């Protein structure tokens, strides 16, 4: 009998996400693309630095990071890009059902032009 790697076993299980925020589920590589697109941050010079930013120290740091990363969602295309990336990430995790939300109020003041 083959021994199955625990991580792979869990990855292969069918799963659901009953409460997930689009902005909170951005894969780090996708966020890195947006950081590069918009000129980044003096403290984030690599994908490794970005990974480190998501090692939360406390709830205040989590909120600070949430607000920080949302500054890179500036255009309609940024939302379609992250939606595609998040969907691909969920598919790789064998997520079969998702109830996903986003927080329009976080982006209201940016005057993002909606496309029809």
N, C-alpha and C positions, 0 to 999 in steps of 0.2 A: 504494500500500500504506500502510495506517495505521501510524503509529508508536505503539507501546504503551509507556506509562509503565512503567519498570522496577519500581517499587513495586507497581503494580497487577498487572503480569505475575506477580510472585512471590506476591502475595496470591491470585491466581487458580489457581496451581498446586495440584494435590491433594497433600496432605502427611500425614505421620504424626507422632505424638508418642510416642516409645517409653519415655520416663521423665519424667513431670511430676508435681509435687506440687500438690495442690489448693490448699493454703495459699499456695504460691509463685506461683500463676497467677491470683490474684484481680485482676481489672481494677481499675485505680486508682479509677475512678468508683464501683465497688461498695465498695471499701475506704473511700472517703470517706463513703459512706452509713453504714457501720458506725462510723466515727470520730465522725460527727455524732450518731448514735444514742446512743453511750455517753459523750458529753461531751468527746470529743477529747483534745487535748494542747496545752499552752500554746505549743508551738513550731510546731504545725500549725494554721494558721488559714484555710487555703484549699486548694483542689485543687492550685494551683501549688506551695504549700509541700509537699504530699504527694508530688507528682512529684519535687521536689528531694530528698526524703528517700531516694528510690530511686536516687540517683546515688551509687553506692558508692565509698568512698575506698579500701577494702581489705577483706580477708576478715572481719576483726573487725567492721567496720561492717556488712557483710552479715548476720552472725549477730545483731548487736544489732538490726538492722532486722527480721529474721525474728521474733525474740522479741517485739519491740515490736508488730508488726502482729497477732500471734497473740492478744494480749490483747483484741482486739476480736471474737474468736470466742467468745461466751459462752453462747449458747443453741442448741438444736437448730435453730431457725429460721435462725440465722446461717449454719449449714452448708448448709442447703437453699438459702438465698439465694445464697451464693457458688457452689455447684455449678451452679445455673441460669445465673448470670452467666458463669462460666468456660466452660460448654458453649456459650453464645451467642457468646462471644469466639472460641472454637475454630472454631465453624461459620463465622463471618465470615472466618476465615483459611483456609477450605477444608481444615480438618483432617478427614481421612476415618477415621482410626483413632487411638485414644488408649489408652495404658496409664498410668492415673493412680493415684497413691497419696495417702494422707494420713497424718499422723503422730499417731496416737491418744495416744501418751505425752505429747506437748506439751500436751494438753488434759485429761489424766486427773484432775488435781487440781481441776478446775473444777466437778466434780459436775454435768455436763451431763445433764439428764434425757433419756433416749432415748424416742422415740415408737414405738409399734407401728403 
